[in-house]
Each structure stands twice: as C-alpha cells, then as structure tokens.
Amino acid sequence: MFKRIALFLATNLAVLLLLSIVLSVLQNVFGITLGNNGTLLVFAVVFGFGGSLISLMISKWVAKRQTGMHIIETPQGELEQWLVSTVRRQAEKAGIAMPEVGIYDAPEINAFATGPSRNNSLVAVSTGLLRSMSRDEAEAVLGHEVSHVANGDMVTMALLQGVMNTFVIVLSRVVGRVVDSVVFGNRDNGPGFGYFIVVFVLDLVFGLFASFITAWFSRQREFRADAGGASLAGREKMIAALQRLAQNHGQSSLPTQIAAFGISGGLKSGIGALMMTHPPLEVRIQALRDAGSAVSR
C-alpha cells in the first residue's frame, strides 16, 4: 500500500514538473502565456486524476450495483464453498488479503476483479462461467483475476488514466493558446473564440490518442494476469480456460465502467483494434505456450 502511495505522489510530481517546464518555455521563449499557469496545473491535476481516483475508490460499489451480484458472505452449498476456498488459497499464495467473492447473473463466460487496493478487492464470476467451465478451467480464471489484484492493476490503470487526462487537459490548452496567438493574432488579450474551438477539438483528438495508450497498457496487463493464472492454477488449466472463452466469441454484458476488467474482451478490427482492452484470445494462448516452451528448454 505504501509503495502505491509513493508511486501516486511521484507520478503527480513528475507530471507537475514536466508541465511546468512546458509552460515556462512557452512563456519565456515564445512569449505565450495561458494566464495563471499555476491555476492551470492545479486544474489539470485535480480534474485529470480526480475522476480516475474517484472511480477507483467506488469501483467495488459500482460493480455490485450494476451487475446485481450476489456476494458470498456465508457459503451456501458445495459450489460456493469451492469458489471461496479456491480464491482464499490463491490469495494467500499471491500474498494479498482475501477478496470478496461474488456471482452475477449473465449468460456469457466471464469474470472480473476490481477494488481500490490489493487488500480491498472483489473477484466475481458469471453464472455462465459456472455453467460452462470445468472446475480446472474456473480455477484458472480465478487465478487470472487474483493475479490482477496482486499486480495492482486497478491502481496502476487509475494512475495511468490520471496522467493521460492531465496531459490532455494541459496540451489541448497549450496548443489552443499557440493557435489563438499565431493564427488569430490574439496575444495580449485573453483567450479568444478560436482558442475555445481549438481546445474543444483537441480535447477529443488527444483524448482518442490517450485511449490508445491506456488500451495498449490494458492488453499488456492481460498477458501478465494470464501468466499469473498459470502460476496459481497451472499452465494447461489456463490455456484450457482461454480456449473455452474463445467459444464465447468475445461477448460481454458487463457495464462499460468495468468491462475492461473482465477476462473476456470484445473483438474489433481496423482502428477499433487499437481500442481493445484485451488481446485476441489466440494471441494470449500462444503467449502461454511460448512461455511454457521457453521454460522447458
């Protein structure tokens, strides 16, 4: 937890330092100022990180409400006992606190993990997964989700999103002021109409590129979670689970806010592929096989 706090503080300081340098160069070298640069930096960091951190803190609450899941507090029946005992064993092996375990009603094979920290998390599986997967396959999926928690993926994604948001806010306004000054000749007065038009457009454009970066990172964390699931449950079990997921055809009924945390992501083509939060299942399966071959050599 202390490492995560240190990372958050270091990230904020790095963002502030870099943006301060950019704004100083614009003002002292090019004579372009955005008004009160300190106010802009505070505004960017508060709004950039604020939304992502609030989403992180309420992620469990949102997941429970939006999926209508049943939280297993006192296991009823052999299946619930198996789910809780499996997650507990994997959590102990991964060195994290016991997550809450939930079941939500959905036809597809899916599962997700969320929560504000490694020691305050939630692992949930769909009823479709419980109906369609063997115990070995389900064990691997649980290991994948526990690995997400152990890797601190939810916190890291929130920090990355905060950094991206902050840069989008500042860069769109920096470029907007430059265009307003150079193209429209509005140097001495406050921001003109051109500034606000450019900022609006660049918020969309830079936001799209920021989404590409966060989606790319999300795909990398899926590979790491697959490797973690293979370590906790067994490589062949993890491969079998992904093969079973392939029969799901990438379908997901998870709400948008938590869809990126599901084990199964939708398939896209063209520029949409850059927005995918999950690599194609066949690529993930091959990565596990390649890792297994490397170990055996």
Disulfide bonds with the S-S distance in Angstrom:
none
